């Protein structure tokens, strides 16, 4: 029996154990994953909702890990999916396949250091966090008790937990409360800790180094990609679920910021925890603040202007001196933890300032102003122009990667998704000619000067295993072609009239996806005045509470912004209509998107299509995917932006959507929604 046949047989065993039925797309995926691992070729798999992609990749990689002693790392984008893989899917696979494998697979869960309770800190080994009870936190459904009560509860939980994992604390606590019982990796005493034998984070890492399959998350991958240190155990295969989010997560992790507040916070740590004089750092922070106030907002394409570069350099040099001082001080064992925390804070500030001062053309720099607690705040930011090299060199090199999602093929091609992770070209901002998504893509093998190693590490194949759903029969994609193109206003009267007609026909049951919080609020307020159905708006309550109400009360509408475009799963008659107010292009003033678009144009490509259109295509596909979640779901996706059918790039965007039946006739759509409402 060859590898593909064996995996097919093992998948049948797992599906039967689950009580499920054979899904052709799942079988195709499992065989493709097995072939990719065996041939050492990266694989991009688009697996639509309902395919059962978790089993589709878990069965072949568990088989590989046990038979070939090759550790596998599985990364998920969200905690919900991580919990599903760890608590349901992976245990099922292990139990079902154990009798068919040479030995029982060992499984481990690994998260970032800050996610684990620190025993030494709980027992008083670290200095207390300052200002613990001086700022009251608003009560809410998620954290109904105050900060002090949360801290008491988490300390009581610390006495009984066997994992120290924050996610095992139910109900959860706020970040400020959790901070009282946890430390970051830089703050940890590591081998010098007197409680090392009881350390939950160290136990998790030890378990990961001995496991066949390690489940982690994209945040950990992002740290691994952007850090000089390796945070994941050595592994042979990497599976990235919800892979469309990986590049954005790495970009966010690799983005640094500097402000007066960050300088002041580090200065307080140095004074309080290491007894260092910080007059010079305080002065450097004030000079920086003055320069920031006088600075223009926006991107600095030619590097930091001198008026900003000089005070940032002074901050850096001052922090360097403090680091030398704190490391030379002789401390008692009891004071070691405080010095470690202060050193971590100083090191972080030094690295940010150094990065801003020495930024090259591969770094995007900008200044941004916000209002927080009624006061203006100005920050400097630095982000990588491209993260494809980081992902390729740190995450994909010397191993096989399986990247899967329901939305990897954009505009009918996998090229954008491949470039974003460094496959097929040297830079995600470069433009390569599309190739067949169903054929192996061996990178730029027409370049004779590429080494064999470069050739091997960029070989990839993209496949679409389809979806079990009958999209043309289950859903309609309606484009309001008669409306004018959206402008600067959050919503026009014509758009509001359109929303009213559609929601009225659907009898509520509407998920409204808007490009801005203001647009969602305007639409919600208007519908509350015009209609007699409940209309919830993001910001009215905690998002999980709003989604719960939306699911429980079928006639309800839920309007919101980006948090609702991805990850919201509302099957059944509750969601018959998904409204998208406009094509979700990045904001024109988004500094990273603008810089990447310019880089593509300088290289001779189409910056708009490579960056803005690709960004919009991904979000459109994710948003439209909220409609059909099961084989019995039916409804309409209504796009209130005529450019989807009138603009030249509309064809590219439309090819990224599920293959709904399409129309621009509102009367047809209203009739369909009314029939669905009558059917219940």
ZARO-130340 format. One line per 8 residues: number of its first residue (from 1); for each residue x, y, z of C-alpha. Coordinates in steps of 0.2 Angstrom, whole numbers, padded with zeros to 4 digits. Example, Ala and Ser with C-alpha at 12.3 -4.5 7.8 and 13.67 -1.06 7.14 Angstrom:
2
1 = 0062,-0022,0039  0068,-0005,0036
END
This chain:
680
1 = 0000,0000,0000  0008,0017,-0005  0007,0033,0005  -0009,0040,-0003  -0018,0024,-0001  -0013,0022,0017  -0018,0039,0021  -0035,0037,0013
9 = -0038,0021,0023  -0032,0030,0039  -0044,0045,0035  -0059,0033,0033  -0055,0026,0051  -0054,0043,0058  -0070,0049,0050  -0079,0033,0055
17 = -0073,0036,0073  -0081,0054,0072  -0097,0047,0065  -0095,0056,0049  -0096,0053,0031  -0084,0053,0017  -0080,0070,0009  -0072,0070,-0007
25 = -0063,0086,-0005  -0056,0080,0012  -0049,0064,0004  -0041,0074,-0010  -0033,0086,0003  -0027,0072,0014  -0018,0063,-0001  -0011,0079,-0007
33 = -0004,0083,0010  0004,0066,0011  0011,0068,-0006  0018,0085,-0002  0027,0079,0014  0034,0064,0004  0040,0074,-0010  0047,0088,0001
41 = 0037,0101,-0009  0027,0115,-0001  0008,0114,-0003  -0006,0128,-0003  -0023,0120,-0001  -0039,0130,-0003  -0052,0120,0007  -0070,0128,0008
49 = -0081,0129,0023  -0087,0111,0027  -0073,0102,0019  -0067,0096,0036  -0049,0102,0033  -0043,0099,0051  -0044,0080,0048  -0038,0082,0030
57 = -0021,0088,0036  -0020,0080,0054  -0022,0062,0048  -0007,0062,0035  0004,0073,0046  0001,0062,0062  0005,0047,0051  0021,0055,0045
65 = 0027,0060,0062  0025,0043,0070  0032,0033,0055  0047,0044,0051  0050,0052,0068  0048,0069,0060  0040,0082,0072  0025,0092,0065
73 = 0020,0109,0071  0002,0114,0068  -0002,0133,0069  -0020,0140,0070  -0025,0159,0069  -0037,0159,0083  -0039,0152,0100  -0056,0145,0095
81 = -0048,0135,0081  -0033,0130,0093  -0045,0123,0106  -0055,0114,0093  -0039,0105,0086  -0032,0102,0103  -0047,0096,0113  -0057,0088,0099
89 = -0049,0084,0082  -0032,0079,0087  -0037,0068,0101  -0050,0060,0090  -0036,0056,0077  -0024,0049,0090  -0037,0038,0097  -0043,0032,0080
97 = -0026,0029,0073  -0017,0022,0087  -0020,0004,0083  -0015,0007,0065  0002,0015,0069  0018,0009,0076  0015,0018,0092  0004,0031,0100
105 = 0007,0049,0094  0013,0061,0108  0004,0078,0107  0008,0095,0115  0001,0112,0116  0013,0127,0115  0010,0146,0118  0019,0161,0121
113 = 0028,0164,0138  0015,0177,0144  0001,0164,0142  0007,0154,0157  0006,0158,0176  0023,0161,0184  0024,0151,0200  0039,0162,0206
121 = 0029,0178,0204  0013,0171,0212  0024,0167,0227  0031,0184,0228  0047,0182,0219  0044,0197,0208  0040,0215,0213  0022,0219,0214
129 = 0016,0228,0198  0013,0247,0202  -0004,0256,0203  -0013,0240,0204  -0029,0247,0211  -0029,0265,0206  -0038,0264,0189  -0055,0256,0190
137 = -0059,0245,0175  -0077,0245,0168  -0087,0230,0172  -0093,0220,0157  -0100,0203,0153  -0083,0195,0151  -0075,0203,0166  -0090,0207,0178
145 = -0079,0209,0193  -0067,0223,0196  -0048,0222,0195  -0045,0218,0213  -0057,0204,0213  -0050,0197,0197  -0033,0196,0204  -0039,0187,0220
153 = -0048,0175,0209  -0033,0171,0198  -0022,0169,0213  -0034,0156,0220  -0034,0147,0203  -0015,0147,0204  -0016,0135,0218  -0026,0122,0209
161 = -0022,0123,0191  -0011,0109,0183  -0007,0118,0167  -0005,0136,0172  -0013,0140,0155  -0023,0157,0154  -0036,0149,0143  -0040,0136,0157
169 = -0046,0150,0168  -0064,0152,0165  -0071,0165,0166  -0056,0175,0160  -0048,0190,0167  -0042,0206,0160  -0024,0209,0154  -0020,0220,0169
177 = -0025,0206,0181  -0016,0193,0171  -0001,0203,0172  0000,0201,0191  0004,0183,0189  0014,0181,0173  0030,0187,0165  0037,0188,0147
185 = 0051,0178,0141  0063,0192,0143  0058,0195,0161  0059,0176,0165  0074,0171,0176  0075,0155,0166  0088,0143,0173  0091,0155,0188
193 = 0073,0154,0194  0071,0145,0211  0055,0138,0205  0061,0131,0188  0055,0114,0192  0037,0120,0194  0037,0131,0180  0022,0129,0168
201 = 0030,0138,0153  0046,0127,0155  0035,0111,0156  0026,0116,0140  0042,0118,0131  0049,0102,0137  0033,0093,0132  0034,0101,0115
209 = 0052,0095,0112  0047,0077,0116  0030,0077,0106  0026,0071,0088  0014,0085,0085  0015,0102,0093  0000,0114,0092  0003,0132,0093
217 = -0003,0148,0085  0001,0162,0072  0007,0173,0086  0021,0161,0090  0025,0159,0072  0027,0178,0071  0038,0178,0086  0049,0164,0078
225 = 0050,0173,0062  0055,0190,0068  0066,0185,0083  0084,0181,0083  0080,0166,0095  0071,0150,0090  0055,0148,0100  0048,0133,0092
233 = 0056,0115,0094  0064,0108,0078  0051,0101,0066  0050,0093,0050  0033,0099,0044  0024,0115,0047  0005,0116,0045  -0003,0133,0044
241 = -0022,0133,0046  -0030,0150,0041  -0014,0153,0032  -0021,0169,0024  -0018,0178,0040  0000,0173,0043  0009,0188,0033  -0002,0200,0043
249 = 0002,0192,0060  0021,0193,0056  0020,0211,0050  0011,0216,0066  0023,0207,0077  0038,0215,0068  0030,0232,0069  0038,0243,0083
257 = 0032,0260,0091  0040,0273,0101  0031,0287,0111  0033,0298,0127  0023,0285,0136  0034,0271,0132  0049,0280,0137  0041,0285,0154
265 = 0036,0267,0157  0053,0261,0155  0061,0275,0166  0049,0270,0180  0054,0252,0179  0073,0257,0179  0070,0268,0195  0059,0256,0204
273 = 0066,0239,0200  0084,0243,0198  0087,0259,0208  0094,0268,0193  0095,0287,0191  0084,0291,0176  0086,0310,0174  0094,0309,0158
281 = 0081,0297,0151  0067,0308,0157  0075,0323,0148  0077,0313,0132  0058,0308,0133  0053,0326,0135  0064,0331,0120  0056,0317,0110
289 = 0039,0322,0115  0042,0340,0109  0048,0334,0093  0033,0322,0090  0021,0337,0094  0030,0347,0080  0031,0333,0068  0020,0330,0053
297 = 0008,0315,0054  0010,0302,0040  0024,0292,0032  0042,0296,0031  0048,0288,0014  0066,0295,0016  0069,0290,0034  0066,0300,0050
305 = 0068,0318,0047  0083,0326,0057  0071,0334,0070  0065,0317,0075  0081,0306,0072  0091,0316,0084  0080,0314,0100  0077,0296,0095
313 = 0096,0293,0095  0097,0302,0112  0084,0290,0119  0094,0275,0112  0111,0281,0118  0104,0285,0135  0096,0268,0137  0112,0260,0131
321 = 0120,0268,0146  0107,0262,0158  0108,0244,0152  0127,0245,0155  0124,0251,0173  0110,0239,0177  0121,0224,0172  0135,0229,0182
329 = 0126,0231,0198  0128,0217,0211  0111,0211,0217  0105,0199,0230  0095,0184,0224  0079,0192,0230  0082,0207,0219  0087,0197,0203
337 = 0069,0197,0197  0067,0215,0198  0083,0218,0188  0077,0206,0175  0061,0215,0172  0070,0232,0171  0083,0225,0159  0069,0218,0148
345 = 0060,0235,0148  0077,0244,0144  0082,0231,0130  0065,0233,0122  0066,0252,0121  0084,0251,0115  0079,0240,0101  0065,0250,0095
353 = 0075,0267,0095  0090,0258,0087  0078,0251,0073  0070,0269,0070  0087,0277,0069  0095,0264,0057  0080,0261,0046  0084,0257,0028
361 = 0073,0256,0013  0066,0240,0019  0057,0248,0034  0041,0259,0033  0042,0273,0045  0027,0284,0050  0020,0296,0063  0002,0293,0070
369 = -0009,0303,0081  -0023,0296,0091  -0034,0302,0106  -0034,0291,0122  -0043,0294,0137  -0047,0312,0130  -0029,0316,0128  -0019,0317,0111
377 = -0005,0303,0109  0008,0304,0096  0019,0288,0091  0032,0284,0079  0030,0267,0070  0042,0256,0061  0036,0241,0051  0045,0229,0038
385 = 0041,0233,0020  0040,0215,0017  0039,0200,0028  0040,0186,0014  0059,0184,0017  0056,0182,0036  0043,0169,0033  0052,0159,0020
393 = 0069,0160,0029  0064,0157,0047  0048,0147,0045  0048,0137,0029  0066,0134,0025  0073,0116,0029  0055,0109,0031  0039,0106,0022
401 = 0025,0118,0024  0006,0115,0021  -0003,0131,0021  -0022,0130,0021  -0037,0141,0021  -0054,0143,0013  -0047,0159,0005  -0030,0156,-0003
409 = -0035,0158,-0021  -0038,0176,-0025  -0044,0181,-0042  -0042,0162,-0047  -0024,0161,-0043  -0013,0156,-0029  0001,0167,-0034  -0003,0181,-0021
417 = -0004,0169,-0007  0012,0161,-0012  0022,0177,-0014  0016,0183,0003  0025,0169,0012  0041,0170,0001  0037,0156,-0012  0039,0159,-0030
425 = 0048,0175,-0029  0061,0184,-0018  0049,0198,-0012  0030,0199,-0009  0031,0216,-0018  0037,0209,-0034  0026,0204,-0048  0027,0187,-0056
433 = 0016,0181,-0071  0002,0169,-0065  0004,0151,-0068  -0008,0137,-0067  -0014,0134,-0049  -0015,0115,-0052  0003,0113,-0057  0019,0113,-0046
441 = 0027,0130,-0045  0046,0128,-0044  0050,0146,-0040  0060,0156,-0052  0069,0141,-0061  0072,0151,-0076  0086,0160,-0067  0102,0151,-0070
449 = 0111,0159,-0055  0098,0152,-0042  0106,0138,-0031  0099,0121,-0029  0094,0125,-0011  0084,0140,-0017  0076,0130,-0030  0071,0117,-0018
457 = 0064,0128,-0004  0053,0138,-0016  0044,0123,-0025  0026,0123,-0021  0009,0117,-0028  -0008,0125,-0026  -0024,0115,-0026  -0042,0119,-0023
465 = -0051,0104,-0016  -0068,0113,-0017  -0082,0114,-0005  -0097,0102,-0001  -0109,0116,-0003  -0119,0120,-0019  -0116,0138,-0019  -0126,0143,-0035
473 = -0141,0134,-0028  -0139,0140,-0010  -0134,0158,-0012  -0136,0174,-0022  -0122,0187,-0025  -0131,0203,-0028  -0122,0219,-0033  -0132,0235,-0032
481 = -0125,0242,-0048  -0138,0256,-0049  -0130,0264,-0034  -0117,0278,-0036  -0099,0273,-0031  -0096,0275,-0012  -0088,0292,-0007  -0081,0299,0009
489 = -0097,0299,0018  -0100,0284,0030  -0117,0280,0021  -0128,0289,0008  -0147,0290,0008  -0147,0278,-0007  -0137,0265,0002  -0148,0267,0018
497 = -0163,0265,0007  -0155,0249,-0001  -0151,0242,0016  -0169,0245,0022  -0177,0236,0007  -0166,0221,0009  -0167,0219,0028  -0186,0222,0027
505 = -0187,0208,0014  -0176,0196,0025  -0186,0200,0040  -0170,0205,0050  -0158,0190,0050  -0144,0201,0043  -0126,0202,0046  -0120,0220,0040
513 = -0101,0221,0036  -0095,0239,0035  -0079,0247,0030  -0078,0258,0046  -0086,0259,0063  -0094,0275,0059  -0103,0268,0044  -0109,0253,0054
521 = -0116,0265,0068  -0124,0276,0055  -0133,0262,0046  -0138,0254,0063  -0146,0270,0069  -0155,0273,0053  -0162,0255,0053  -0168,0257,0071
529 = -0178,0272,0066  -0185,0264,0050  -0188,0245,0055  -0196,0236,0069  -0183,0222,0070  -0169,0223,0083  -0152,0230,0077  -0136,0227,0086
537 = -0121,0237,0083  -0103,0233,0087  -0098,0243,0102  -0115,0241,0110  -0108,0226,0121  -0094,0213,0120  -0093,0206,0103  -0096,0187,0109
545 = -0111,0193,0118  -0118,0202,0102  -0114,0187,0091  -0123,0176,0104  -0139,0187,0104  -0138,0187,0085  -0138,0168,0085  -0151,0166,0098
553 = -0164,0179,0091  -0167,0175,0072  -0175,0192,0068  -0160,0202,0074  -0148,0211,0064  -0129,0213,0068  -0119,0228,0061  -0101,0229,0063
561 = -0083,0231,0055  -0068,0221,0053  -0070,0210,0068  -0085,0202,0060  -0078,0199,0043  -0068,0184,0048  -0071,0170,0061  -0090,0173,0064
569 = -0099,0157,0062  -0118,0159,0062  -0126,0144,0053  -0145,0142,0050  -0159,0154,0047  -0152,0167,0059  -0141,0174,0044  -0150,0175,0028
577 = -0143,0191,0022  -0125,0197,0022  -0123,0216,0017  -0106,0223,0012  -0106,0241,0011  -0091,0244,0000  -0076,0235,-0007  -0064,0234,0007
585 = -0048,0242,0000  -0035,0247,0013  -0036,0265,0019  -0028,0278,0007  -0017,0284,0022  -0012,0266,0027  0007,0269,0027  0012,0250,0025
593 = 0000,0247,0011  0005,0263,0002  0024,0259,0004  0021,0242,-0003  0011,0248,-0018  0025,0260,-0022  0038,0247,-0021  0028,0236,-0033
601 = 0026,0251,-0045  0045,0255,-0044  0049,0237,-0049  0037,0238,-0064  0022,0230,-0057  0004,0236,-0054  0004,0242,-0036  -0014,0244,-0035
609 = -0018,0226,-0040  -0004,0218,-0030  -0008,0227,-0014  -0025,0235,-0013  -0035,0224,-0024  -0027,0208,-0016  -0031,0215,0001  -0049,0218,-0004
617 = -0051,0201,-0013  -0046,0192,0003  -0058,0202,0014  -0072,0201,0002  -0070,0182,0001  -0070,0181,0020  -0085,0192,0022  -0095,0183,0009
625 = -0090,0167,0017  -0101,0171,0032  -0117,0167,0023  -0116,0148,0019  -0109,0138,0034  -0119,0122,0032  -0127,0112,0017  -0144,0118,0022
633 = -0140,0137,0023  -0148,0149,0010  -0147,0167,0007  -0140,0183,-0001  -0123,0192,-0001  -0127,0210,-0006  -0113,0221,-0011  -0118,0239,-0011
641 = -0103,0245,-0021  -0106,0245,-0040  -0087,0245,-0044  -0088,0226,-0042  -0096,0225,-0059  -0091,0241,-0067  -0073,0243,-0063  -0059,0233,-0073
649 = -0053,0226,-0057  -0070,0219,-0053  -0068,0203,-0062  -0052,0199,-0051  -0062,0203,-0035  -0077,0193,-0041  -0067,0177,-0045  -0061,0177,-0027
657 = -0079,0175,-0021  -0088,0159,-0018  -0097,0154,-0035  -0114,0161,-0030  -0128,0164,-0043  -0125,0182,-0047  -0137,0196,-0051  -0139,0215,-0051
665 = -0158,0215,-0051  -0164,0220,-0034  -0182,0214,-0037  -0176,0197,-0040  -0166,0197,-0023  -0180,0205,-0013  -0192,0191,-0020  -0180,0178,-0015
673 = -0177,0185,0003  -0196,0186,0005  -0198,0168,0000  -0185,0163,0013  -0193,0173,0026  -0210,0165,0023  -0202,0147,0023  -0195,0151,0041
END
